[in-house]
């Protein structure tokens, strides 16, 4: 079904910005949190590669594109690249091997902006992707969820909605990426309709579309347009949502991902191109070889975007790590993951493109392993110059499970890191020479005016960590971090209020969803 057949007229209406954001000022009954902001990471990135190393990885990526090639399993994409000057061979009705020289690659990717904005239905939640900005999004796509009472369960709509509410509530989260858990109780043909309706009504943050077929992509774009109260021209004029695609490593791009990329590009909406390369399995066992392959797989798709709509926003994603060579299982949050992320950050800056990475771990429960692996992943994000952190809250089991408790635990860590990235001041009040002189030798600073005026806001106050001494902690019940997180997410859900939405917009969304369901939604194999 074509876009024109399913779109409905939408006159421009008055918009109500906002939502309770609980939260925009950091207030709420359950917790007191940091205010909403789009953080700026002013620290210099860590750069493992010297300049000659950057040039060597670039040269290797170009040789992959020039001499080895990438298989494109989408004839329309092949046709576009062929007309743009790419070398096409082994062409069939379903795929072709695409090679492109480095001059073509560099010419096309130079058209992509180094920075862009994403404006959701609430313009106050606009985020910037690129530059020194860093943004965080919820865990995306696990088929299972877990909490202390239920254990591990197959995803359902209620769990999905609850995770979306948490995504809205926490100010340290800036976008609602994929489904935080797959609601398996909704048929796949209409799941995207219910999920996007929930996401657009329970949040006012940036949302995304899965590139899993034309109907799903077109439906999501139309629902985002309706939710924003936008005309078609307004929607097409600036990025309002995005998609993320993965290459089929090694060296392939499949049909639905390319189709989604092309559909969004035609309407000026961004794509994050994220090769999924695991060293030793889906890419070379060496880190430099893995990064070179990942860069080649990303750049050829970005070339396609720029062939369709020069200047269209896009980003490079990195999902490069290693496998356990004993079992072949993916490993995340490893030293190798940190280094490949930092190296890819260097390459993204070389090409002047925004970067996406992830908060990953392979632990099966929210334990110490989950904490250090996620801490390593977030360290990689901050030190690589990442602009967009996927799966920032709630990820477990290498992405197979979304944990309610870990969601809160991750948000505590994110809030601390955002506070850490705040600007450092050094004016007279900060240097505090008068206060130092007032206290003199051997005194203390607790009671002086300089301290009393600032004590409530001087330092980060955790909402999850317990800073009491052992005796007080023991006498209060010896509550563990996991138990505190369990109680906290339930309190948040109890006090949650959805952000406001104009009733005429809500009704138009409901009408669109009902119409598309009546038409059958998206085709499936079952």
C-alpha positions in Angstrom: 0.0 0.0 0.0 1.4 3.4 -1.0 1.9 6.2 1.5 -0.6 8.3 -0.4 -3.3 5.7 0.1 -3.0 5.7 3.9 -2.3 9.3 4.7 -5.1 11.5 5.8 -5.4 15.3 5.6 -4.1 17.0 8.7 -4.6 20.7 9.1 -2.2 22.5 11.4 -3.5 22.7 14.9 -2.5 24.3 18.2 0.0 22.3 20.1 0.3 21.8 23.8 3.9 21.4 24.7 4.9 19.5 27.6 4.2 16.7 29.7 4.6 16.5 33.3 7.9 15.7 32.5 7.9 14.6 36.3 10.4 15.8 35.7 11.5 18.7 33.7 12.5 20.4 37.0 13.5 17.1 38.5 10.6 16.9 40.9 8.4 13.9 41.7 7.1 11.9 44.6 9.2 8.9 43.9 12.6 10.6 43.4 14.2 13.9 43.0 16.3 13.8 39.8 18.4 16.1 37.7 16.6 18.5 35.4 16.0 17.7 31.7 18.9 18.9 29.5 20.8 17.8 26.4 24.3 17.2 27.8 27.5 18.6 26.2 30.6 16.4 26.6 33.5 18.9 26.7 36.2 16.4 27.5 38.6 15.5 24.8 38.0 12.1 23.3 40.5 9.3 23.8 42.2 8.5 20.5 44.0 5.1 20.5 45.0 5.5 16.8 47.8 7.9 15.8 47.0 9.9 12.7 48.8 7.3 10.5 46.6 4.6 12.1 43.5 6.6 11.2 44.7 6.9 7.6 45.5 3.1 7.5 42.0 2.2 8.7 40.5 4.6 6.2 42.6 3.2 3.4 41.5 -0.4 4.4 37.8 0.6 4.4 38.2 2.2 1.0 39.9 -0.9 -0.4 37.0 -3.0 0.9 34.6 -0.8 -1.0 36.7 -0.5 -4.1 38.1 -4.1 -4.4 36.0 -6.5 -2.4 32.6 -4.8 -2.5 29.4 -5.0 -0.5 26.4 -7.1 -1.4 23.1 -5.1 -1.6 20.0 -7.2 -1.5 17.7 -4.5 -2.8 17.4 -3.9 -6.5 16.1 -0.3 -6.1 19.2 0.6 -4.0 21.5 -1.1 -6.6 19.8 0.9 -9.4 20.4 4.2 -7.5 24.0 3.4 -6.8 24.6 2.3 -10.4 23.2 5.6 -11.7 25.5 7.4 -9.3 28.6 5.7 -10.7 29.1 2.6 -8.6 30.4 -0.6 -10.2 27.8 -3.3 -10.2 28.5 -7.0 -10.8 26.9 -10.4 -10.0 23.5 -8.7 -10.5 20.4 -10.8 -10.2 16.7 -9.9 -9.6 17.4 -9.8 -5.9 20.9 -8.6 -5.3 24.2 -7.3 -6.7 27.8 -6.8 -5.6 28.4 -3.1 -5.3 31.9 -1.5 -5.5 32.5 2.2 -5.3 35.8 4.2 -5.6 37.0 6.3 -2.8 36.4 9.6 -4.7 32.7 8.8 -5.0 32.5 7.8 -1.4 34.2 10.9 -0.1 32.2 13.2 -2.4 28.9 11.7 -1.2 29.6 11.5 2.5 30.8 15.1 2.5 27.2 16.1 1.8 26.0 14.7 5.1 25.7 17.2 7.9 28.0 16.8 10.9 25.2 17.8 13.3 21.4 17.8 13.2 18.4 18.2 15.4 15.5 15.8 16.1 12.2 17.6 17.0 9.5 15.4 18.6 5.9 16.4 19.2 7.0 18.5 22.1 9.5 21.0 20.7 10.9 21.5 24.2 12.3 17.9 23.9 14.3 18.7 20.8 17.7 17.0 20.8 20.9 17.6 18.9 22.9 14.8 17.4 26.5 15.6 16.6 29.2 18.0 17.8 29.9 17.6 21.5 26.3 16.6 22.4 25.6 13.2 23.9 22.1 11.8 24.3 20.8 8.6 25.9 17.9 6.3 24.9 16.1 3.3 26.4 16.9 -0.4 25.9 15.5 -1.6 22.6 14.2 -4.8 21.2 14.5 -7.6 23.8 11.9 -10.3 23.6 11.9 -10.8 27.4 11.6 -8.7 30.5 12.4 -9.3 34.1 11.8 -8.1 37.6 12.3 -9.5 41.1 8.7 -10.8 41.5 8.0 -12.3 38.1 11.5 -13.4 37.1 12.1 -13.6 33.4 9.0 -13.4 31.2 8.1 -13.1 27.6 7.3 -9.5 26.6 3.7 -8.2 26.7 2.0 -4.9 26.1 1.7 -3.9 29.8 5.5 -4.4 30.3 6.1 -2.5 27.1 3.9 0.4 28.3 5.6 0.4 31.8 9.1 0.7 30.2 7.8 3.5 28.0 6.5 5.4 31.1 10.0 5.0 32.7 11.6 6.3 29.5 9.4 9.4 29.7 9.9 9.9 33.4 13.7 9.9 33.6 15.3 13.2 32.5 18.6 11.4 31.8 16.9 9.7 28.8 16.4 11.8 25.7 14.8 9.5 23.1 12.5 6.5 23.0 14.3 4.2 20.6 13.0 0.8 19.7 10.5 -1.2 21.7 12.0 -1.6 25.2 10.5 -5.1 25.2 8.7 -6.7 22.3 5.0 -7.1 23.2 4.6 -10.6 22.0 0.9 -10.6 22.9 0.2 -8.3 19.9 0.2 -9.8 16.5 3.2 -8.8 14.4 1.0 -7.4 11.7 -0.3 -4.6 13.9 2.3 -4.5 16.7 3.9 -1.4 15.3 0.6 0.4 15.3 -0.2 -0.3 19.0 3.4 0.3 20.0 3.7 3.7 18.3 0.4 4.8 19.6 1.5 3.9 23.1 4.9 5.6 22.6 3.5 8.8 21.1 0.8 9.2 23.8 2.9 8.1 26.8 6.0 10.1 25.8 6.7 13.4 24.2 10.3 12.5 23.4 11.9 11.6 20.0 10.8 8.2 18.6 12.1 5.9 15.9 10.8 3.4 13.3 12.0 -0.1 12.8 13.0 -0.7 9.1 11.2 -4.0 8.8 9.0 -3.4 5.8 7.4 -0.6 3.8 4.1 -0.6 5.7 5.7 -0.3 9.1 8.0 2.5 8.1 5.3 4.5 6.3 2.8 4.0 9.2 5.3 5.3 11.8 6.2 8.3 9.7 2.5 9.1 9.3 1.8 8.6 13.1 4.7 10.9 14.0 3.4 13.5 11.6 -0.1 13.3 13.1 1.2 13.4 16.7 3.1 16.5 16.0 0.1 18.3 14.5 2.2 18.7 11.3 1.4 19.2 7.6 3.2 16.8 5.3 5.4 19.7 4.2 6.4 20.5 7.9 7.2 16.9 8.5 9.4 16.7 5.5 11.2 20.0 6.2 13.2 18.9 9.3 14.1 15.6 11.1 11.2 14.5 13.4 12.1 10.9 14.0 14.7 8.4 12.7 15.5 4.8 12.0 18.5 2.6 12.8 19.6 -0.1 10.4 22.1 -2.9 10.8 24.3 -4.4 8.1 24.3 -8.1 7.8 27.9 -8.6 8.5 30.1 -9.5 6.8 29.6 -7.2 3.9 25.9 -7.3 3.2 22.9 -4.9 3.5 19.5 -6.6 3.3 16.3 -5.6 1.6 14.1 -4.2 4.5 16.8 -2.2 6.1 17.7 -0.5 2.8 14.0 0.0 2.0 13.5 1.8 5.3 16.6 3.9 4.8 15.4 5.0 1.3 11.9 5.8 2.5 13.1 8.0 5.3 15.7 9.7 3.1 13.1 10.7 0.6 11.3 12.5 3.4 14.3 14.1 5.0 14.4 11.8 8.0 17.7 10.5 9.4 19.1 7.0 9.4 21.7 5.7 11.9 23.8 3.0 10.0 25.1 0.5 12.6 27.1 -2.5 11.4 27.0 -5.4 13.8 30.5 -6.7 13.7 31.8 -9.2 16.3 35.5 -9.8 16.0 36.4 -13.4 15.4 33.0 -14.3 14.0 31.3 -11.6 11.8 34.5 -9.6 11.2 38.3 -10.2 11.5 39.6 -11.2 14.9 41.7 -8.1 14.9 40.3 -4.8 16.2 41.7 -2.7 13.3 40.3 -5.1 10.8 36.9 -5.1 12.5 36.7 -1.3 12.6 37.7 -1.1 8.9 35.0 -3.5 7.9 32.4 -1.8 10.0 33.3 1.6 8.5 33.1 0.3 5.0 29.6 -1.3 5.7 28.4 2.0 7.2 29.8 4.4 4.6 28.3 2.6 1.6 24.8 3.0 3.1 25.5 6.7 3.8 26.5 7.1 0.2 23.1 5.7 -0.8 21.3 8.2 1.5 23.2 11.1 -0.1 22.4 9.8 -3.6 18.7 10.0 -2.8 18.7 13.3 -0.9 21.9 15.2 -0.7 22.4 16.8 2.7 20.0 14.3 4.5 21.0 13.8 8.1 22.6 10.5 9.1 25.0 9.0 11.5 27.5 6.1 11.9 26.7 3.6 14.5 29.2 1.2 16.1 28.2 -2.2 17.5 31.6 -3.8 17.3 32.8 -6.1 20.0 34.3 -9.6 20.3 33.0 -13.1 20.8 33.9 -15.6 23.5 36.2 -17.8 21.4 35.4 -20.8 23.6 31.7 -20.7 22.8 31.1 -18.2 20.0 28.8 -16.2 22.2 28.8 -12.4 21.9 30.7 -10.5 24.6 29.9 -6.9 25.5 31.4 -4.3 27.8 34.8 -5.8 27.2 38.2 -4.0 26.8 37.9 -4.8 23.1 34.5 -3.2 23.0 35.9 0.0 24.6 38.7 0.2 22.1 36.7 -0.5 19.0 34.2 2.2 20.1 37.0 4.7 20.7 38.6 3.8 17.3 35.2 4.2 15.5 34.8 7.6 17.2 38.1 8.7 15.6 36.9 7.5 12.2 33.5 9.2 12.6 35.4 12.5 13.3 37.6 11.8 10.3 34.5 11.7 8.1 32.8 14.5 10.1 29.7 12.3 10.9 27.8 11.9 14.2 28.4 8.6 16.2 26.1 6.2 17.9 27.2 3.5 20.4 25.5 1.5 23.1 25.3 0.6 26.8 25.8 -3.1 26.6 26.4 -6.1 28.9 26.0 -9.9 28.7 25.2 -10.5 32.4 22.0 -12.5 32.9 21.0 -10.6 36.0 21.5 -7.1 37.4 24.6 -8.0 39.4 28.2 -6.8 39.7 29.0 -8.1 36.2 26.2 -6.2 34.7 27.4 -3.1 36.5 31.0 -3.2 35.4 30.2 -4.2 31.8 27.7 -1.3 31.5 30.2 1.0 33.2 32.8 0.0 30.6 30.3 0.6 27.8 29.4 4.0 29.1 33.0 4.9 29.6 33.5 3.9 25.9 30.6 6.2 24.9 32.0 9.2 26.8 35.6 8.8 25.7 34.8 8.1 22.1 32.9 11.2 21.4 29.6 9.3 21.0 26.5 11.5 20.3 23.8 8.9 20.7 23.9 6.1 23.2 21.4 3.3 22.4 20.2 0.8 25.1 21.4 3.2 27.8 18.9 1.9 30.4 17.7 -1.6 31.1 19.8 -3.9 28.9 20.6 -7.5 30.1 21.7 -10.8 28.5 23.3 -9.3 25.5 20.0 -7.6 24.6 17.7 -10.6 25.1 16.1 -9.2 28.3 15.0 -5.8 29.6 15.2 -5.5 33.4 13.1 -3.1 35.3 15.6 -2.9 38.2 18.6 -2.4 35.9 16.6 0.4 34.1 16.6 2.4 37.4 20.2 1.4 38.2 21.4 2.6 34.8 19.5 5.8 35.1 21.3 6.5 38.4 24.6 6.0 36.6 23.5 8.1 33.6 22.4 10.9 35.9 25.8 10.9 37.6 27.6 11.0 34.3 25.5 13.9 33.0 26.3 15.8 36.2 30.0 15.0 35.7 29.8 16.5 32.2 28.6 19.8 33.6 30.8 22.8 32.9 33.6 23.5 35.4 33.6 27.0 36.9 36.6 29.0 38.2 35.3 32.5 39.0 35.9 34.2 42.3 33.0 32.5 44.1 34.2 29.2 42.9 37.8 29.8 43.9 36.5 30.8 47.4 39.5 32.7 48.6 37.4 34.7 51.1 35.9 31.5 52.5 39.4 29.9 52.9 40.6 33.0 54.7 37.5 33.1 56.9 38.1 29.5 58.1 41.8 29.8 58.3 44.0 27.1 59.8 42.4 24.2 61.5 38.7 25.2 61.3 35.9 23.8 59.2 33.7 25.0 56.4 30.3 23.5 57.4 28.9 26.6 59.1 30.2 29.5 57.0 27.8 31.4 54.7 29.7 30.3 51.6 28.8 26.7 52.4 25.3 27.3 53.8 24.3 29.2 50.6 25.3 26.3 48.4 25.0 23.0 50.4 21.7 21.9 48.9 22.9 22.1 45.3 26.7 21.9 45.5 27.0 18.1 44.8 25.1 15.4 43.0 22.5 13.7 45.3 21.8 10.1 44.3 18.2 8.8 44.1 19.3 5.2 44.3 22.6 4.9 46.0 22.6 4.6 49.8 25.3 6.8 51.4 24.5 5.9 55.0 26.9 4.1 57.2 26.8 0.4 57.9 24.9 0.6 61.2 22.2 2.9 59.8 21.9 0.8 56.6 21.6 -2.4 58.7 19.1 -0.9 61.1 17.0 0.3 58.2 16.6 -3.2 56.9 19.9 -3.8 55.0 18.1 -3.0 51.7 20.2 -3.9 48.6 20.5 -1.8 45.5 18.4 -4.2 43.6 15.6 -4.1 46.2 15.7 -0.3 46.2 15.5 -0.2 42.4 12.5 -2.6 42.5 10.6 -0.4 44.9 11.5 2.8 43.1 10.3 1.8 39.6 7.0 0.8 41.1 6.6 4.1 42.8 7.5 5.9 39.6 4.8 4.0 37.7 2.2 4.7 40.4 2.8 8.5 40.2 3.3 8.6 36.4 1.2 11.1 34.4 1.3 11.0 30.6 2.3 14.2 28.9 -0.7 16.2 27.5 -1.9 15.7 24.0 -4.5 17.7 22.1 -7.6 15.5 22.0 -8.1 16.1 18.3 -4.7 14.7 17.6 -5.3 11.7 19.9 -8.5 11.0 18.0 -6.7 11.3 14.7 -4.1 8.8 15.8 -6.8 6.4 17.0 -8.6 6.7 13.7 -5.4 6.1 11.8 -4.6 3.0 13.9 -8.1 1.6 13.5 -8.1 2.1 9.8 -4.7 0.5 9.3 -5.7 -2.5 11.5 -8.9 -2.9 9.4 -6.6 -3.0 6.3 -4.5 -5.7 7.8 -1.5 -3.8 9.0 1.8 -5.1 7.7 2.1 -8.5 6.0 3.7 -11.3 8.0 4.6 -14.9 7.5 2.1 -16.1 10.0 
